Every structure is written in C-alpha cells, then in structure tokens.
Amino acid sequence: MSEKSKKIGILWGGGLGDLLVIRPLLLALQADPSIESYLMTTAVHLTGLFNELCSPTEVVLLPRRPGKLRPYLKKWRGFFDVIYIGPHPTVKTRILGHLLAPGKLWSRKHNDRPAYMLEQVLADITDLGLPAETTHQDFATFLPWKAEKNLNPFNNDKPFLVLHPGAKQGWTTTLWPIEQWQALIAKLLQETEYSLCLVGVASEQDRYETITGSLPEQHAGRVKLCLSWPLQDTAALISSSAGVICHNSGIMHLSTFFQKKTICITGASAGYWQPPYPWVANVTSGACTLACNCYRCPVPFSRARCIHKLDMQMVWLNIMRLLGGNGNNET
C-alpha cells in the first residue's frame, strides 16, 4: 500500500456470506491506523451483522435505486484513494465504482489461487501490501468471537448435525425442494444416530414446519428448530456439531471457517462461491453447468434444474462419505 492510499472504500454485499469472506480484508485494513476504511453496500436485509462483522469500519448504506444515488455520489466522489470491488464485481458495482472516481479501482483475479472468493480476498490482502497471516488453519481467527464446542441443545453427549434448508429471500436457484429435504431428514433419522438442529430465520418457520411435520413421532425428540438465534450462538452450535448440511449460503461459509465437515447442496452458485477444501462437499446435480449465480433461472422452461434435478441419493452418498452414520465416520 502506497503512503498516499489512506482512504479505502469497499463496494460489497451485506449478506452473511459476503461479510464473512470480506472480513479478513477489513481486519487487515483496521490493523493500519493510517487507513480509513469504509464498507459501502446496498444490502439492508442483515444490517444487524454490520456491528459484529465490520466494526470499526464505517458502513455506508447506499440506495438501491439509481435515481436516489446523486447525493451520495456528490458526497463520496473523489474521496477514496482506492475502491475495492473484488474479483467478480457485477456490472452495476463496476459502474458505481467508476462513478465514485477513486484514485484506483481495485479488481483482480488471481489465477494462481483457488477461485473461491475468500482465497481471492486473501491474495488481494497480500497484493495491497497489508499485514496478514492467511493459512487455512487461521480461518476461525477471522471471526469476532471464539465459538467453543459446548452448545448442545439436546443436553446430551451424542453427535448432532446442523441443517439449513433455507436460503436468502428471493433465491429459487439454490433452494432444494421441500420434498427432498423431507426424504433426506427421514433417512438421517432412520439410518444414523444423529440428532438434527435446523437453523434459519423466523420467516422460514412455515417451510421448516412443513419439512418436519410428517416425521414419525418416535423421532420427534431428535429434531429441533433453532430459528433467529444470534449469530454468535449459531456459530457455537455449528462449532459444537458433527457437521453441517446446507445450501450455498452464509451458514455454509460460517461452517467453512470452522473447518466443519460440510455438505453444500449447490444449485446455481458460481464456482467462486464454492469452497475448494477437503472438509466441504459441493454437491451439484450436473443437470446445468451454467452456474449463473442468479436469483431466478435465466434459461426458459428450465425451472432451475440445477437444483431441482439434484437427487437425494447423491446428497446421501456424500453425507456417508464425509460424515458417516454415527459421528465417527464409520459407514
């Protein structure tokens, strides 16, 4: 980082996954007292996370509608020495970056590193000349709190899994159908010794109750809904678990940081959102290789076959390979 680069803006998303992968860069910037860092985002659905994952970096909430951007452009235009937009900015993000007229607009792809966004951010930290120690074993140290393995909602010492059958509102290309989740959960309860914690937000309660509503009574005590928990408690739950089964979501990235064995049910998520680590199984249907990263399927009449054509048996085989049936990886 040159001596003149003192004000750094980051144009970025505000979801849990977005904030987790950008957090190492925020920490690296915060470590240099001569740098003022700002996270600029149009995402307002999870603003409660900003204090936990961004502080003391200043967060600037930008309007989604271009017509309302003028006063923000007037205030921030020419203010930044560098604006960081990451290796895969959207067209809108790149245009906004140019309109803010920074000294430098930073967007690089590091072909010598895995495409996964976290790895690309870590490489950018090095190229920006910021201090950082970034090995795989350090991921959990990027989190703002230490999650101990001491949270078991079942009040016993038996292994349990964390499941996240939900997705960010509006996403249909990463949401595995309810009937597939029902079949998977029934099979887990019948053929393994795991108990199951379903995490998510309160707005997903109807979906979760539909998924679990048809379970046999004898298994009811092995399933708990853990909705709208504080992030730190959810992190402790994941840290205490034997593993995680989820969509490509913020929960998946959080599990990745803890190096938990993770089965990621992947639909349209781009490759740069898929962790390449041995403790993560990115399970795809193979029915569509577009990896469009779109909320809704852009292919006419396809009906998001990338996620809807993913067979439960394929997910099950990956669970058995990575997790086993009794918490000890014995299949």
C-alpha positions in Angstrom: 0.0 0.0 0.0 1.5 3.3 -1.0 1.7 6.2 1.5 -0.9 8.1 -0.4 -3.5 5.4 -0.1 -5.2 6.3 3.1 -8.9 6.1 2.4 -10.2 2.7 1.2 -13.8 2.1 0.2 -15.1 -1.5 -0.4 -18.2 -1.9 -2.6 -19.6 -5.2 -1.4 -22.7 -7.2 -0.5 -24.2 -7.2 3.0 -25.3 -10.8 3.4 -23.6 -13.1 5.9 -21.5 -14.9 3.3 -20.4 -11.6 1.8 -19.4 -10.2 5.1 -17.5 -13.4 6.2 -15.3 -13.5 3.1 -14.5 -9.8 3.1 -13.8 -9.8 6.9 -10.1 -10.7 6.5 -9.6 -7.6 4.3 -11.5 -5.4 6.8 -9.3 -6.7 9.7 -6.1 -6.1 7.6 -7.2 -2.5 6.9 -8.2 -1.9 10.5 -4.7 -3.0 11.6 -3.2 0.0 9.9 -4.1 3.2 11.9 -3.3 5.4 9.0 -6.0 3.9 6.8 -9.7 4.9 7.0 -11.9 2.0 5.7 -15.5 2.2 4.6 -17.8 -0.7 3.5 -20.3 0.6 1.0 -23.3 -1.6 0.3 -26.9 -1.5 -0.9 -27.8 -4.6 1.2 -30.0 -3.7 4.2 -31.6 -7.1 5.0 -29.0 -8.0 7.6 -27.8 -4.7 9.0 -27.6 -6.2 12.4 -24.5 -8.1 11.3 -22.5 -4.9 10.5 -21.6 -4.2 14.1 -20.5 -7.7 14.7 -18.5 -8.3 11.4 -17.5 -4.8 10.2 -16.8 -2.6 13.3 -14.9 -0.3 13.5 -15.0 0.0 9.7 -17.7 2.6 8.8 -20.6 1.2 6.9 -22.3 3.4 4.3 -25.7 2.2 3.2 -26.4 3.2 -0.4 -29.9 3.3 -2.0 -30.7 0.5 -4.4 -32.5 2.9 -6.9 -30.0 4.7 -9.2 -32.3 7.8 -9.1 -31.5 8.3 -5.4 -27.7 8.0 -5.7 -27.0 11.6 -6.7 -26.4 13.0 -3.2 -24.2 10.0 -2.3 -22.1 10.5 -5.4 -21.8 14.2 -4.6 -20.5 13.4 -1.1 -18.2 10.5 -1.9 -17.0 11.3 -5.4 -13.2 11.6 -5.5 -13.0 10.9 -1.7 -11.3 7.5 -1.9 -7.7 6.6 -2.8 -8.8 3.1 -3.6 -12.2 1.4 -4.1 -12.1 -2.3 -3.8 -14.7 -4.2 -5.8 -13.2 -7.7 -5.7 -12.5 -10.2 -8.5 -16.1 -10.7 -9.7 -18.0 -7.4 -9.5 -21.4 -7.1 -11.1 -21.8 -4.6 -13.9 -23.7 -2.3 -11.5 -20.9 -2.5 -9.0 -18.2 -1.7 -11.5 -20.2 1.3 -12.9 -20.8 2.6 -9.4 -17.1 2.3 -8.7 -16.2 4.4 -11.7 -18.8 7.0 -10.8 -17.2 7.4 -7.4 -14.0 8.4 -9.2 -11.4 6.9 -6.8 -7.7 7.2 -7.3 -7.7 3.5 -8.2 -10.4 0.9 -8.8 -9.2 -2.4 -7.5 -10.4 -5.7 -9.2 -8.0 -8.6 -9.8 -8.3 -12.3 -10.4 -5.5 -14.4 -9.0 -5.2 -17.4 -11.3 -2.6 -18.9 -9.1 -5.1 -19.2 -6.2 -8.4 -21.1 -5.9 -11.3 -19.2 -7.4 -13.2 -19.3 -4.1 -13.9 -15.7 -3.1 -12.2 -16.0 0.3 -9.0 -17.2 -1.3 -9.1 -14.3 -3.8 -9.6 -11.8 -1.0 -6.7 -13.2 0.9 -4.5 -12.8 -2.2 -5.6 -9.2 -2.6 -4.6 -8.5 1.0 -1.0 -9.5 0.1 -1.0 -7.5 -3.1 -2.3 -4.5 -1.3 0.7 -4.7 1.0 -1.4 -5.2 4.1 -0.2 -7.3 7.0 -1.8 -10.7 7.2 -1.1 -14.3 8.1 -3.6 -16.3 6.0 -3.4 -20.0 6.2 -6.3 -22.4 6.1 -5.9 -23.0 9.8 -6.4 -19.3 10.6 -9.9 -19.0 9.2 -11.7 -19.2 12.6 -9.4 -16.4 13.9 -11.1 -14.0 11.4 -14.3 -14.3 13.4 -15.2 -11.6 16.0 -15.8 -14.2 18.8 -14.4 -17.6 19.7 -17.0 -20.3 19.5 -16.4 -23.1 22.0 -17.6 -26.7 21.5 -20.1 -26.5 24.3 -23.5 -25.9 22.9 -25.7 -29.0 22.5 -29.5 -28.2 22.5 -30.3 -31.9 23.2 -28.5 -31.8 26.6 -26.5 -35.0 25.9 -23.2 -36.0 24.6 -24.5 -37.6 21.4 -23.5 -36.2 18.0 -25.8 -33.9 16.1 -25.8 -32.2 12.7 -26.8 -28.6 11.8 -29.1 -28.4 8.8 -30.0 -25.2 6.9 -32.9 -25.9 4.5 -33.4 -22.2 3.8 -31.9 -19.5 1.6 -31.9 -15.8 1.3 -35.3 -14.4 0.4 -35.9 -14.4 -3.4 -33.4 -17.1 -4.3 -35.0 -20.0 -6.1 -31.9 -21.5 -7.8 -30.2 -22.5 -4.6 -33.3 -23.8 -2.7 -33.6 -27.6 -2.7 -37.2 -28.7 -2.9 -39.1 -29.4 0.4 -39.8 -33.0 -0.5 -36.1 -33.7 -1.0 -35.4 -32.3 2.5 -38.2 -34.3 3.9 -36.8 -37.5 2.4 -33.2 -36.7 3.5 -34.2 -35.9 7.1 -36.3 -39.1 7.3 -33.4 -41.1 6.1 -30.9 -39.5 8.5 -33.2 -40.2 11.4 -33.9 -43.8 10.4 -30.3 -44.9 9.3 -28.0 -42.8 11.5 -27.7 -41.9 15.2 -27.5 -38.1 14.6 -29.9 -35.6 16.1 -30.7 -32.6 13.9 -30.8 -28.9 14.5 -32.4 -26.8 11.8 -31.2 -23.2 11.8 -32.6 -20.3 9.9 -34.7 -17.2 10.4 -38.3 -16.8 11.7 -39.7 -16.1 8.2 -38.7 -19.6 7.3 -40.7 -21.3 10.0 -43.6 -22.4 7.8 -41.2 -24.0 5.4 -39.4 -25.8 8.2 -42.6 -27.0 9.9 -43.7 -28.4 6.6 -40.4 -30.2 6.2 -40.6 -31.7 9.7 -44.3 -32.1 10.1 -44.6 -35.6 8.7 -41.8 -37.1 10.8 -42.7 -40.2 12.9 -43.4 -39.5 16.5 -40.6 -41.6 17.7 -38.1 -39.3 16.1 -39.6 -36.0 17.1 -37.2 -35.6 20.1 -34.2 -35.8 17.8 -35.1 -32.7 15.8 -35.1 -29.1 17.0 -35.8 -25.8 15.2 -33.2 -23.2 16.1 -34.6 -20.1 14.4 -33.4 -16.5 14.5 -30.6 -17.3 17.0 -28.0 -14.6 17.5 -25.1 -15.2 15.1 -22.7 -16.0 17.9 -25.0 -18.7 19.2 -25.4 -20.1 15.8 -21.7 -20.2 15.4 -21.3 -22.0 18.7 -23.9 -24.5 17.6 -22.0 -25.2 14.3 -18.7 -25.4 16.2 -20.3 -28.0 18.6 -21.8 -30.1 15.8 -20.5 -33.1 14.0 -21.1 -31.4 10.6 -23.4 -29.2 8.5 -25.8 -29.9 5.6 -26.9 -26.7 3.9 -27.5 -24.7 0.7 -24.7 -22.5 -0.6 -25.4 -19.8 2.0 -23.9 -17.7 4.8 -24.3 -20.8 7.1 -22.0 -22.7 4.6 -19.3 -20.1 4.8 -19.5 -20.0 8.6 -19.1 -23.7 8.7 -16.2 -23.5 6.3 -14.5 -21.0 8.7 -14.7 -23.6 11.4 -13.5 -26.4 9.1 -16.6 -28.3 9.9 -17.4 -31.2 7.6 -20.0 -29.6 5.3 -22.3 -31.0 2.7 -23.2 -28.0 0.5 -26.3 -28.5 -1.7 -25.3 -26.3 -4.6 -27.6 -25.1 -7.4 -26.8 -22.0 -9.5 -23.9 -20.8 -7.2 -20.9 -19.7 -9.2 -17.6 -21.6 -8.7 -16.1 -18.7 -6.8 -18.7 -19.2 -4.1 -17.9 -22.9 -3.7 -15.2 -23.7 -1.1 -12.5 -26.0 -2.5 -11.5 -27.5 0.8 -11.4 -31.3 1.7 -13.9 -30.7 4.5 -16.5 -29.4 2.1 -18.5 -31.5 -0.4 -20.1 -29.2 -3.1 -22.9 -31.4 -4.4 -24.4 -30.5 -7.7 -27.0 -32.1 -10.0 -24.9 -31.8 -13.1 -28.1 -31.0 -15.0 -26.9 -27.5 -15.7 -23.4 -26.2 -15.8 -24.2 -22.5 -16.3 -23.5 -21.6 -12.6 -25.3 -18.3 -13.4 -25.4 -17.1 -9.8 -28.9 -15.7 -10.5 -31.8 -15.4 -8.1 -34.1 -17.0 -10.7 -33.3 -19.3 -13.6 -32.4 -17.4 -16.7 -33.0 -20.4 -19.0 -36.6 -20.5 -20.4 -38.5 -23.6 -19.3 -35.5 -24.9 -17.4 -37.2 -24.4 -14.0 -33.8 -24.2 -12.2 -33.0 -27.8 -13.0 -29.5 -27.1 -11.5 -31.1 -27.5 -8.0 -34.4 -29.3 -8.7 -32.8 -32.2 -10.5 -30.4 -32.9 -7.6 -31.3 -36.4 -6.4 -31.5 -37.1 -2.7 -29.4 -40.2 -3.1 -26.5 -38.2 -4.4 -26.6 -36.0 -1.3 -26.9 -39.1 0.9 -23.8 -40.7 -0.6 -21.8 -37.5 0.1 -23.0 -37.5 3.7 -21.9 -41.0 4.2 -18.6 -40.4 2.6 -17.8 -37.2 4.6 -19.8 -37.7 7.8 -20.6 -41.3 8.3 -23.6 -42.6 10.2 -22.7 -42.3 13.8 -20.4 -39.3 14.3 -17.2 -41.3 14.0 -17.1 -41.5 10.2 -18.0 -45.2 10.2 -20.4 -46.0 7.4 
